[in-house]
Amino acid sequence: MARNVTLFTGQWADLPLETLAEKAAAWGYDGLELACWGDHLDVAQAASDPDYCKKQRGILESHVLGC
């Protein structure tokens, strides 16, 4: 059974998610585990804005990354 190789974004929170997603895809990762700091995932906004998670996920999908 193959497993996806993902990267936790916490150590990269100083980079915008768009930049990190581009780099992670180039490095060969299959997906990102989003940290709840930096601009990677704002939990309060995710809870109050129905389009926020779609936007963040769209950033990943544009680089062929899962979450």
N, C-alpha and C positions, 0 to 999 in steps of 0.2 A: 504494500500500500504506500503510495507516494504521499508525502506531506508537503504542504506549502511552506516555504521559507519566508518568514516575516521579520520585520525590524520594528522594535519598540522605539517610538519617536522621542521619548523623554530626553535622551542625551543630545538631541538635535533640536530642542525647543526654541533655540535662538534663530533658527531658519524658518521662513514661511513654509507652510505645508506644500504649496505649489513647488517650491524649490527643492524641498526634500523628496517629494514624490518623483520628480524628474531624476534626481540623483539615485534614489533607491531602485528605480526601474533600470537605469543604466548599469547599476551594480548587480543586477540579476535577481533582485528580491521579487517574491510573488505578491507581497502585500505589506501593509503597515498596521501596527497596533498603535492607535492614536493616544498620545498623552493628553491629559486634561489640563494642559497649560500651554503657554505660547498661543499661537493661533490654530493649533491642531484640532482641539475640540473644546468648546466652551459648553459645559454641561447645562448651565442655566439657559443659555440661548437655545440649545438643542431641545430643552423641555418646553420652551415658550414659542418657538418659531418652527412651524411644520416644514418649512423649506430649507432650514439650516443644514440638517443632516444630509438632505439630497445634494446640497451644494458641496459639502465636504466630500461626500462619496463620489460626486462627479469629478472632483479634482483627482481622486485616486483612479477612477475608471479611465480618465483621459490619458493616463500613463499605464494602463492595463494592470492595475494593482487592485487587489482585494483588501478587505478590512477584517 
